[in-house]
Amino acid sequence: MIAGDSKESLTLCKLIIMKAYNWGILGTGNIAHKFARALMLLDNGHLYAVGSRDAQKAAAFASEFGFTKHYGSYEEMLSDPGVEVVYISSPHSHHLEHTLLALRNGKHVLCEKPMSLNAPEVTVMADEARKQELFLMEALWPPFQPSYVKADEILKSGKLGKLLHMRGKFAFVSPYEPERRTYDLKLGGGSLLDIGIYPIMDILRYMGEPESVIASSVLAPTGADESTSVIFRFSDGRMAEAYSSFGNMGGVSTEFNFENGNLNLTRGRDRSQHLLIEYPNDVDDRIFTPPAQGYQYEAVEVMNCLDRGLTESRVVPLSFSIMLARTLDAVREKTGIKYPGRDR
């Protein structure tokens, strides 16, 4: 029961929970399409405005998803007083610029991963959000998915005992084409920031920040990493491994090894989420198929936080995004991956 339960308080509670927010989407690329499709599933997420550097692309995007307004520049969209929260979906290299622009225009921000190209830049973004007293979160997809929510529940139960080791990978074939974003260092290209961030994020969430990093990359002719392999060692002696590649069909998985069993999270080609729990004398096998690939859960977290007056997510706080960026920097230092004009 709600404290002070009454018809009036229940009605107020419902109104607070279902407060609608006007969303703006900055950028009209592939990930923006996925997010807009997911946002359509939420009653309290109003598809209000889209901004692009190409007015025709903005108009087409708005027509496809039913946005109220569309703008031919990011500045125009962000100056619209009706926009309350912005999803930043531009290339990695532009996240710093566009997030700061949104915050300085008084908008709450959900920024696509990686938050930016290095830890100092992520720190600048976090500091600006705190200065403006606005919400900022990195759009890290996994923690909000039903498979991960269930995995968290099992871990917290203690049934599997102490977590001793982790191994994660994300690999698929992306043919080498120098002009593609995935191989363009000026745009933050390479497997590490594009997909390697996922297994590394998992390791940090469950094991904390590593004490030392051993890493090696296979670099494409552009200098972007085609493949990267990492070994993390922690202060208590535990270890973990992460691998990313554009060169093979290794798939997506995270393996947890405990004292009393194992837990495996995998993602199918159909985007289904598979959770396998191996107990000493039992196996629990589950499959989750959230609509719109589950991108709506990030938006739900943002709006729930705004409902509660929070400027950070407790699931993905800014301190975690800074730690993640710091770890990615450590990996790049070992592998020689550098972003022109952004690394000393």
Buried (B, 14 or more C-beta within 10 A) or exposed (E): EEEEEEEEEEEEEEEEEEEEBBBBBBBBBEBBBBBBBBBBBBEBBBBBBBBBEEBEBBBBBBEEBEBEBBBBBBEBBBBBEEBBBBBBBBBBBBBBBBBBBBBEBBBBBBBBBBBBBBBBBBBBBBEBBBEBEBBBBBBBBBBBBBBBBBBBEBBEEEEBEEBBBBBBBBBBEBEBEEEBBBBBBBBBBBBBBBBBBBBBBBBBBBBBBBEEBBBBBBBBEBBBBBBBBBBBBBEEEBBBBBBBBBBEEBEBBBBBBBEEBBBBBBBEEEEBBBBBBBBEEEEEEEEBEBEBBBBBBBBBBBBBBBBEEBBBBEBBBBEBBBBBBBBBBBBBEBBEBBBEEBEE
